[in-house]
Amino acid sequence: MKAMRFTPPGYGGRRRDPEEVKRDGWQEQGLLAVFLDDQRLTWPERELVRQLGEKLNGKREERHG
């Protein structure tokens, strides 16, 4: 007897690349997700992202590794 294979909606299939998720979020919903240390950005752009993040979401916790 074969087991029935059923995948609920939202499970299985291809996992999207994080950059694809960010791009789709921007194009479809106007959401912007930016890695604070993204090397494609200049220092002033990264600083602007940091300041916007702090204004909208508060300061980040210091993490010591």
SEVOMAR-370596 format. One line per field, with one value per atom (N, C-alpha, C): residue number from 1; residue in one letter; y, x, z. Coordinates in steps of 0.1 Angstrom, whole numbers. Atoms other than C-alpha are relative to their C-alpha. Layout:
// SEVOMAR-370596
n <- (NUM, ...)
res <- (A, ...)
py <- (Y, ...)
px <- (X, ...)
pz <- (Z, ...)
// end
This chain:
// SEVOMAR-370596
n <- (1, 1, 1, 2, 2, 2, 3, 3, 3, 4, 4, 4, 5, 5, 5, 6, 6, 6, 7, 7, 7, 8, 8, 8, 9, 9, 9, 10, 10, 10, 11, 11, 11, 12, 12, 12, 13, 13, 13, 14, 14, 14, 15, 15, 15, 16, 16, 16, 17, 17, 17, 18, 18, 18, 19, 19, 19, 20, 20, 20, 21, 21, 21, 22, 22, 22, 23, 23, 23, 24, 24, 24, 25, 25, 25, 26, 26, 26, 27, 27, 27, 28, 28, 28, 29, 29, 29, 30, 30, 30, 31, 31, 31, 32, 32, 32, 33, 33, 33, 34, 34, 34, 35, 35, 35, 36, 36, 36, 37, 37, 37, 38, 38, 38, 39, 39, 39, 40, 40, 40, 41, 41, 41, 42, 42, 42, 43, 43, 43, 44, 44, 44, 45, 45, 45, 46, 46, 46, 47, 47, 47, 48, 48, 48, 49, 49, 49, 50, 50, 50, 51, 51, 51, 52, 52, 52, 53, 53, 53, 54, 54, 54, 55, 55, 55, 56, 56, 56, 57, 57, 57, 58, 58, 58, 59, 59, 59, 60, 60, 60, 61, 61, 61, 62, 62, 62, 63, 63, 63, 64, 64, 64, 65, 65, 65)
res <- (M, M, M, K, K, K, A, A, A, M, M, M, R, R, R, F, F, F, T, T, T, P, P, P, P, P, P, G, G, G, Y, Y, Y, G, G, G, G, G, G, R, R, R, R, R, R, R, R, R, D, D, D, P, P, P, E, E, E, E, E, E, V, V, V, K, K, K, R, R, R, D, D, D, G, G, G, W, W, W, Q, Q, Q, E, E, E, Q, Q, Q, G, G, G, L, L, L, L, L, L, A, A, A, V, V, V, F, F, F, L, L, L, D, D, D, D, D, D, Q, Q, Q, R, R, R, L, L, L, T, T, T, W, W, W, P, P, P, E, E, E, R, R, R, E, E, E, L, L, L, V, V, V, R, R, R, Q, Q, Q, L, L, L, G, G, G, E, E, E, K, K, K, L, L, L, N, N, N, G, G, G, K, K, K, R, R, R, E, E, E, E, E, E, R, R, R, H, H, H, G, G, G)
py <- (-12, 0, 12, -12, 34, 11, -11, 63, 12, -12, 93, 12, -11, 123, 13, -12, 155, 11, -12, 189, 11, -11, 216, 12, -12, 250, 7, -8, 270, -9, 9, 239, -7, 7, 221, 9, -9, 233, 6, -7, 256, 11, -11, 278, 12, -12, 314, 5, -6, 331, 13, -12, 359, 13, -12, 385, 1, 1, 373, 4, -4, 377, 15, -14, 412, 8, -7, 422, -1, 1, 408, 8, -8, 425, 15, -14, 458, 3, -2, 454, -2, 3, 439, 8, -6, 456, 13, -13, 486, -2, 3, 469, 0, 0, 475, -7, 7, 450, 2, -3, 461, -5, 4, 444, 12, -13, 472, 0, 0, 461, -4, 3, 456, 8, -7, 464, 7, -8, 476, 14, -14, 507, 7, -9, 536, 2, -3, 546, 9, -9, 575, -7, 7, 552, -10, 9, 526, 8, -8, 554, 5, -4, 566, -12, 11, 531, -3, 2, 528, 10, -10, 561, -2, 3, 552, -12, 12, 518, 4, -5, 535, 9, -9, 561, -8, 8, 535, -11, 12, 506, 0, -1, 518, -5, 4, 512, -15, 15, 477, -3, 4, 457, -2, 3, 455, -15, 15, 420, -1, 2, 410, -15, 14, 378, -6)
px <- (8, 0, 9, -8, 14, -6, 5, 12, -4, 5, -7, 9, -9, 15, -9, 8, -3, 8, -7, 14, -10, 9, -7, 5, -4, -7, 11, -10, 24, 12, -11, 46, 5, -6, 69, 3, -3, 80, 14, -13, 109, 0, -2, 122, 6, -5, 127, 13, -13, 161, -4, 4, 160, 0, 0, 169, -13, 13, 139, -12, 11, 116, 0, -1, 129, -4, 4, 125, -15, 14, 90, -8, 7, 80, 0, -1, 92, -10, 8, 75, -15, 14, 42, -6, 6, 37, 6, -6, 60, 8, -7, 79, 15, -15, 117, 7, -8, 140, 14, -14, 176, 9, -10, 206, 9, -7, 223, 14, -14, 258, 1, 0, 248, 11, -11, 280, -3, 4, 261, -3, 3, 253, 12, -11, 276, -2, 2, 283, -11, 12, 258, -13, 13, 231, -2, 2, 238, -4, 3, 237, -15, 14, 204, -10, 8, 190, 0, -1, 202, -9, 8, 186, -15, 14, 153, -5, 4, 153, -2, 1, 159, -12, 12, 132, -13, 12, 106, -1, 1, 115, 8, -8, 138, 14, -14, 174, 2, -3, 189, 7, -7, 202, 14, -14, 240, 2, -3, 252, 15, -14, 286, 2, -2, 299, 12)
pz <- (0, 0, 0, 1, -10, 10, -9, 15, -9, 8, 2, 4, -2, -3, -1, 0, 6, 7, -5, 11, 2, -3, 28, -8, 6, 11, 8, -7, 19, 5, -3, 25, -12, 11, 2, -11, 12, -32, 2, 0, -38, 11, -10, -10, -7, 7, -21, 7, -5, -18, 8, -7, 8, -8, 8, -18, -9, 8, -39, 9, -10, -8, 2, -2, -2, -12, 13, -39, -2, 1, -40, 10, -10, -8, -4, 4, -22, -12, 12, -56, 2, -1, -44, 12, -12, -10, 4, -4, -8, 13, -12, 21, -4, 3, 23, 12, -9, 41, -4, 3, 43, 10, -9, 58, 4, -4, 78, -5, 5, 66, -14, 14, 30, -7, 6, 11, -13, 13, -20, 3, -5, 1, 4, -4, 7, 15, -14, 43, 3, -3, 42, -2, 2, 28, 12, -11, 56, 13, -12, 82, 0, 2, 68, 4, -3, 70, 16, -15, 107, 7, -6, 116, -2, 3, 99, 9, -8, 117, 14, -14, 151, 2, -1, 144, 0, 1, 134, 10, -8, 156, 13, -12, 184, -2, 1, 191, 1, 0, 185, 13, -11, 214, -4, 3, 217, 2, -1, 210, 0, -1, 221, -2, 3, 206, 4)
// end
